[in-house]
Amino acid sequence: MMMMEMMDRRRFLQASASAAFLTAAPGFARGRDLNSQVQMAAIGTGGKGWSDTREMANHTQVCHVAFCDVDLGRTAQARQLQPDAPVFQDYRAMFEKLGDRFDAVTVSTPDHMHAFIALDAMRRGKHVFCQKPLTHNVWEARQMRLQTAKSGVITRLGNQIHSHTFYRTAVQTIQSGVIGKVKEVRSWCSATGHGKSFHVDRPKESVSPPDTVDWNLWIGVAPMRPYGEYHVYHPFAWRDWQDFGNGALGDFGCHIFDPVFTALNITGAPKDLVADHTGLNDEVWPAQTTVR
């Protein structure tokens, strides 16, 4: 997708088999020794954000200079990685405060905020590691590709299973011609589109969010709605909802299609697309979908 391979004196570090894309390279910290550490800011520090932050911190050439999460209650583990690093609730405040004192960001938030945050970072000349799915819709993905080229930054998508032995073996097997010419591919996933929150519509009543959560910041670019109940949206079940996530296709599509695209060297976009589904409403994603 957005794999800009421009290597300048602030060269970003190569993707590895782990969650980190920082393995070894000359440092690119502005105004610093070329062998200095990468100054990293983590946006989203709970759940997948925590594993991304932790893996980045395992590299000796990375130094976290700030952490950010709209739920401050989910920053405790990250704080232990770099106790002196400041913690923010609003990533915009972090960007303004740090200025040029950081080089790159991880974006590990709900899907609807991926593009908004990543584009802001790239416009500031920051390199980006963004969790999958890359964006909330196709238009956003195209804007990120354009901005990557315009800003001349290095980007990586968090699709770590791409490096798994199973995937690589399957790709090698298909490309070696073991099964002959591939004319059709059928992929299947058992996950339902709205199986995480156990809701198919918004809760009729709502409670106040925890004191650690800034609900306005969590909603971000999506239309405002009440907090609802714990676990309906935050901290995990947001993927069920069309305003925030991409359902099962957005969750597992990158994993299912990745070895297919890689093995068959597919580089172009689909010429046409048809989706049949069992949709209930405009709130949650369909439980079952067939995409051709």
Steps between C-alpha positions, in 0.01 A plus 500: 500500500692798628855364481717798417858379467675836490809471719655829599725594791206456736440154362230307674565151623392188319196291585574191709312179570383638832259785558789743480617642171817629657794265486818683410591807302678830524304736723302778341427715805507862391807688603652196669784262432411273209536199726268635770179327605170536318277732700161323506155615616234235562136584428281232655663302781239239594420168333678483165644839578676351798655214302615744230649734760665215689658352186632837389652553843688169468727656239807675638486764226152615602420743777140584588474871567122509562190284539143589412164334563151643532460263795774587747416185692654299216840671514636339819702229326644741245609740775719228644691472172618861518401657833634843407295527180195728522150356460227673298130442443475703178752412232472853357621648828787251491599605148499867594693442822768281346547695178814366330604289796362178351549320171228237471168381643311179547126531438315221682150638546150402386476495120307824457794705631783334306502732199427819694797448732740351244436777247563764766827331592616470138421863428741581782766283339467212745546137401201277576435143610121456479308195613274314261256558344677801360191721491125509555421524128664488158507877451703544819748236383554689176559825686761332718681364195507846344619664822774240548649592163456873559664495843778260402459297817537128565184310591417149616173314550457279807428167331751291689373156395635577151835376635367175648654173381158367393438798274845495345484124442160526331620782276812309402298184429252678273768697316698180437203365300410209726126548446526638147337817369270665751171602339287569805556560870241449772583620851292445812493643849283383790485836678170686499480865411343604829590230748706697751257740667196268517292794377331554164382852580601783731425449869177675594658636817850623560733528795777753546842400367775426752686802634809389308323527161452819299194394302518795260853403404403133468216587259741714300385544139193276539149636573450554872304241697465417871758278665244222539637228723844361572620278215227606255749726321798552727748348554461210256163447330512813281579280197135387485378852428503662157595840641818369661616169352485285189341179625646157432620596151704790636626290788605186311496602134862614501608163642285291264578689181865573573642157402271496194623836375860409581495155341330617180689831480177699486583869493193660345167589655184292432317585178161436660367396838168360621405430861201297622429527870255443784495860620264602779536879514736790446663460841682165501676303230329195351543168677569321170634647177600352166726723292580425136 
